[in-house]
Amino acid sequence: MKKKVLSALMAVAMISSLLAGCSSKTENSSTETQTTETKSTEAQTTETESTESSYDIVVMPKLIGIPYFTQTGEGAKQAGEELGVNVIYNGPTTADAAEQVKMLEDYITQGVDAICVAPNDAAALDPVLKKAKEAGILVLDWDTEATKDLVDASIHQIDDQELGEHLAQKLVDYMGTEDGEYAIITGSLSASNLNTWIQYAKEYMEAKYPNMKLVTDPVGTDEKQTEALSKTKDLLKAYPDLKGIIAVSTPAPIGAAQAIAELGLQDQVSVVGTAVKEDCQEVLADGSLDLGCLWNTQDLGYLTVAVAKSLLDGNQLTDGMEVEGFGTIQVSGDKNVILGPPEDYVK
């Protein structure tokens, strides 16, 4: 375990012991704030209270500053406090894989015990994750997959196929037809989790609803709600017969719904997607979003830290095992830990 313990040998201690015969008092540091160079003006690095026996666990989201990753951070920090480990929750301010690499290099140099990362681009992170493994650091991915042979565990928020097929079916249900045009908007075009959900949705449509027409390739929005709004307007202009939109990444459904509301198309175009519950209430209420779908984001952050600690403690992942602080977990294959089924939000 690589710990940062502040200690000093005071020469006056000898004098004090002779004069007063008092026992010395050692002070342990509690919370230390680690900072990593980022492009941001607000790094938002958070560490939970550390003790001599705790682990240093880095949990890195795709980016900081959006509600989804704020909530996962809350869960990760709660786990750190309850499990007695030092959680460092930090990431870039934009969905930038190069910035993630720089930050991870710094954490490797610091000698942390575990790195849990949601990659913006899995391939771009391969060299730095390999370096972490060679340094003896436990490596997990969460929210989004990294290259499989570089991680000790992969924390999935959901069964990918289940979510992709669920979104496709819900879109057909809300469109009210099995014969229509639809589009898909996403966050980052290089995000493996989003691409996997999209692929399962497309395959489901092709197999079950062959007359549903995907008008163009998935449209990236760079994890920005404003981009989703403008790209949705572009799609509606280019494809006037468009009747449905599947939106993945949490800012995308909100931006798409805002475009529908601004154009007054609530009764003509259906929108379903992955959205944070608190963010989608207004667009659900006005009918511009038909369905939001997600999982417990705080639980995802908590589970990530809990599994990392369990592995650092020397445990092996098995389906149905009990993980301290979380409970029974679902393990698929040898590395995939699945949080659970999605929850739908409707008007």
C-alpha positions in Angstrom: 0.0 0.0 0.0 1.4 3.3 -1.0 0.4 5.8 1.7 1.2 9.4 2.4 1.9 9.7 6.1 3.2 13.0 7.6 5.7 12.4 10.4 8.4 14.6 12.0 11.0 13.8 14.7 11.1 16.7 17.1 14.3 17.2 19.0 12.4 18.9 21.8 10.6 15.6 22.5 13.6 14.4 24.5 13.6 17.5 26.6 9.8 17.3 27.2 10.0 13.7 28.3 12.7 14.5 30.8 10.8 17.5 32.3 7.3 16.2 32.3 7.5 12.4 31.6 4.5 12.9 29.2 3.7 10.6 26.4 3.9 12.1 22.9 1.0 12.6 20.7 1.1 11.7 17.0 -1.2 13.5 14.6 -2.4 11.8 11.5 -3.4 13.9 8.5 -7.0 13.5 7.5 -8.1 14.9 4.2 -5.5 15.9 1.6 -6.4 17.6 -1.6 -4.6 16.3 -4.6 -4.6 18.3 -7.8 -3.8 17.2 -11.3 -3.0 19.5 -14.2 -6.1 20.0 -16.3 -7.4 22.6 -18.7 -10.1 23.4 -16.2 -10.2 26.4 -13.9 -12.2 24.2 -11.5 -10.5 20.8 -11.1 -13.1 19.4 -8.7 -10.7 16.9 -7.2 -12.2 15.3 -4.1 -10.6 13.0 -1.6 -12.3 11.2 1.2 -10.8 10.9 4.6 -7.7 8.7 4.6 -6.3 6.5 7.3 -3.0 4.5 7.5 -4.8 1.3 6.4 -6.8 2.8 3.5 -6.2 2.5 -0.3 -5.9 5.4 -2.7 -8.6 4.8 -5.4 -8.8 7.2 -8.4 -12.3 7.3 -10.0 -12.2 9.2 -13.3 -15.3 10.1 -15.2 -15.4 11.1 -18.9 -15.8 14.7 -17.7 -16.8 16.7 -14.7 -19.5 19.3 -14.6 -22.6 17.5 -15.9 -25.3 16.1 -13.6 -24.7 12.5 -14.5 -21.1 12.5 -13.4 -21.7 14.7 -10.5 -24.1 12.1 -9.1 -21.7 9.2 -9.8 -19.1 11.2 -7.9 -21.4 11.5 -4.9 -21.8 7.7 -4.8 -18.1 7.1 -5.2 -17.3 9.5 -2.4 -19.9 8.0 -0.1 -18.3 4.6 -0.7 -15.0 6.0 0.2 -16.3 7.4 3.5 -18.2 4.2 4.5 -15.5 1.7 3.4 -12.5 3.6 4.8 -10.7 4.2 1.5 -9.3 7.4 0.0 -11.4 8.2 -3.2 -9.9 10.7 -5.6 -12.7 11.7 -8.0 -11.5 13.9 -10.8 -11.7 14.2 -14.6 -11.3 16.6 -17.5 -13.8 19.4 -18.0 -14.6 18.2 -21.6 -14.9 14.7 -23.0 -11.2 14.7 -23.9 -9.2 11.4 -23.9 -5.9 13.2 -24.2 -6.6 15.1 -21.0 -7.5 11.9 -19.3 -4.2 10.4 -20.3 -2.3 13.4 -18.8 -4.1 13.1 -15.6 -3.7 9.3 -15.3 0.1 9.7 -15.9 0.2 12.0 -12.9 -1.7 9.5 -10.7 0.6 6.7 -11.8 3.5 8.8 -10.7 1.9 9.4 -7.3 1.6 5.6 -6.8 -2.1 5.2 -6.2 -3.5 1.7 -5.5 -6.3 1.6 -8.1 -7.5 3.5 -11.2 -11.1 3.3 -12.2 -11.7 5.2 -15.5 -14.6 5.9 -17.9 -12.7 6.3 -21.1 -13.6 8.9 -23.7 -11.7 6.8 -26.2 -10.6 3.3 -25.2 -7.8 2.9 -27.7 -6.3 6.3 -26.7 -6.0 5.2 -23.1 -4.3 1.8 -23.9 -0.7 3.0 -23.4 -1.4 4.7 -20.1 -3.5 1.8 -18.7 -0.8 -0.6 -19.7 1.7 1.6 -17.8 -0.5 1.5 -14.8 -0.7 -2.3 -14.9 3.0 -2.5 -15.2 3.3 -0.3 -12.1 1.2 -2.8 -10.1 -1.9 -0.6 -10.0 -5.3 -2.2 -10.1 -7.2 -1.0 -13.2 -11.0 -1.0 -13.6 -13.2 0.6 -16.2 -16.7 1.9 -15.3 -19.6 3.4 -17.2 -17.6 2.9 -20.5 -15.4 0.0 -21.4 -11.6 0.2 -21.8 -9.7 -2.5 -23.7 -10.7 -5.7 -22.1 -7.2 -7.2 -21.4 -6.1 -4.1 -19.6 -8.7 -4.1 -16.9 -9.1 -6.2 -13.8 -12.9 -5.6 -13.8 -15.4 -3.8 -15.8 -18.3 -2.0 -14.0 -21.4 -1.9 -16.2 -24.4 0.2 -15.3 -26.7 -2.2 -17.2 -26.8 -5.1 -19.6 -25.9 -3.4 -22.8 -28.1 -5.5 -25.1 -31.1 -5.1 -22.7 -30.8 -1.3 -22.8 -30.3 -1.0 -26.6 -33.3 -3.2 -27.3 -35.4 -1.5 -24.7 -34.8 2.0 -26.2 -35.6 0.7 -29.7 -38.9 -0.9 -28.6 -39.9 2.1 -26.6 -39.4 4.4 -29.7 -41.6 2.2 -31.8 -44.2 2.2 -29.1 -44.3 6.0 -28.8 -44.2 6.5 -32.5 -47.2 4.3 -32.9 -46.0 2.8 -36.1 -43.7 0.1 -37.4 -43.0 2.0 -40.6 -41.3 5.3 -40.2 -38.1 7.3 -40.2 -35.9 7.7 -37.2 -32.5 9.0 -36.2 -30.0 8.3 -33.4 -28.0 11.0 -31.7 -25.2 10.3 -29.3 -22.5 11.9 -27.1 -19.0 11.0 -28.2 -18.7 8.9 -31.4 -15.8 7.1 -29.8 -17.5 6.1 -26.5 -17.7 2.3 -26.5 -20.7 2.1 -24.2 -22.8 4.4 -26.3 -21.8 2.7 -29.5 -22.7 -0.7 -28.1 -26.2 0.4 -27.1 -26.7 2.0 -30.5 -25.6 -1.2 -32.2 -28.0 -3.4 -30.2 -30.8 -0.9 -30.9 -30.1 -0.9 -34.7 -29.9 -4.7 -34.8 -33.2 -5.0 -32.9 -34.9 -2.6 -35.3 -33.6 -4.4 -38.3 -34.7 -7.8 -37.1 -38.1 -6.9 -35.6 -39.1 -3.8 -37.5 -37.5 -4.0 -41.0 -39.7 -1.1 -42.2 -38.3 1.3 -39.7 -35.7 3.4 -41.6 -32.6 4.9 -39.9 -32.1 8.0 -42.0 -28.4 8.5 -41.3 -25.4 7.4 -39.2 -25.5 8.2 -35.5 -24.9 11.9 -34.9 -22.4 12.9 -32.3 -23.0 15.8 -29.9 -19.8 15.9 -27.9 -21.6 15.3 -24.6 -23.2 18.8 -24.9 -26.9 19.6 -24.5 -26.6 22.6 -26.8 -25.0 20.5 -29.5 -27.8 18.0 -29.2 -30.3 20.8 -29.6 -28.7 22.2 -32.8 -28.0 18.8 -34.3 -31.6 17.7 -33.8 -32.8 20.9 -35.6 -30.4 20.0 -38.4 -31.8 16.5 -38.6 -35.4 17.7 -38.7 -34.5 20.2 -41.5 -32.7 17.5 -43.6 -35.3 14.8 -43.0 -38.8 16.4 -42.8 -40.5 13.0 -42.5 -38.5 12.1 -39.4 -40.8 10.7 -36.7 -38.5 9.4 -34.0 -35.2 10.0 -32.2 -33.2 7.7 -29.9 -30.8 9.8 -27.9 -27.9 8.2 -25.8 -25.7 10.0 -23.4 -27.5 12.0 -20.7 -27.3 15.5 -22.3 -28.6 14.3 -25.7 -32.2 13.5 -24.9 -32.7 16.8 -23.2 -31.2 18.8 -26.0 -33.2 16.8 -28.6 -36.4 17.4 -26.6 -35.7 21.1 -26.4 -35.4 21.3 -30.2 -38.8 19.5 -30.5 -40.3 22.0 -28.0 -38.9 25.0 -29.8 -40.3 23.8 -33.1 -43.6 22.7 -31.6 -43.3 19.2 -32.9 -44.4 17.3 -29.7 -47.2 15.6 -31.5 -45.2 14.7 -34.6 -41.7 13.5 -33.4 -41.1 11.0 -30.5 -37.9 11.1 -28.4 -36.6 8.5 -26.1 -33.2 8.3 -24.4 -30.9 8.0 -21.5 -31.5 10.9 -19.2 -31.0 11.9 -15.5 -34.4 11.9 -13.8 -34.0 15.3 -12.3 -33.0 16.8 -15.7 -35.9 15.5 -17.7 -39.0 16.5 -15.7 -39.7 19.7 -17.6 -39.4 18.1 -21.1 -41.4 15.1 -20.0 -44.1 17.4 -18.7 -44.4 19.4 -21.9 -44.4 16.2 -24.1 -41.2 16.9 -25.9 -39.5 13.9 -24.3 -41.6 10.7 -24.3 -39.3 8.6 -22.1 -36.2 9.0 -20.1 -34.3 5.9 -19.1 -31.4 5.4 -16.7 -30.1 3.6 -13.6 -29.2 4.8 -10.1 -26.2 6.9 -10.9 -25.0 7.2 -7.3 -25.1 3.4 -7.0 -22.9 3.1 -10.0 -20.2 5.3 -8.4 -20.5 3.4 -5.1 -20.3 0.0 -6.8 -17.2 1.0 -8.6 -15.3 1.9 -5.4 -16.7 -1.1 -3.6 -15.5 -3.6 -6.2 -12.1 -1.9 -6.4 -11.6 -2.2 -2.7 -12.8 -5.9 -2.7 -10.2 -6.7 -5.4 -7.5 -4.8 -3.5 -8.4 -6.9 -0.5 -7.6 -10.0 -2.5 -11.1 -11.2 -3.3 -12.0 -12.8 -6.7 -15.1 -11.8 -8.6 -17.9 -14.4 -8.7 -21.5 -14.0 -9.6 -23.7 -13.6 -6.5 -20.8 -12.7 -4.2 -21.3 -10.2 -1.4 -19.3 -7.0 -1.7 -18.8 -4.9 1.4 -21.0 -1.9 1.6 -23.0 -2.8 -1.5 -24.4 -6.3 -1.2 -24.9 -9.1 -3.7 -23.5 -8.3 -7.2 -24.1 -9.7 -10.6 -21.0 -10.8 -12.5 -21.2 -11.8 -16.2 -18.3 -13.6 -17.6 -15.0 -13.2 -15.7 -14.8 -9.4 -15.4 -18.2 -7.7 -16.0 -20.0 -6.4 -13.0 -23.6 -5.3 -13.8 -25.4 -2.8 -11.7 -29.0 -3.7 -12.7 -32.0 -3.1 -15.0 -32.9 0.4 -16.2 -35.6 2.6 -14.7 -38.0 4.5 -17.1 -39.2 8.0 -16.5 -42.4 9.1 -18.2 -44.9 12.0 -17.9 
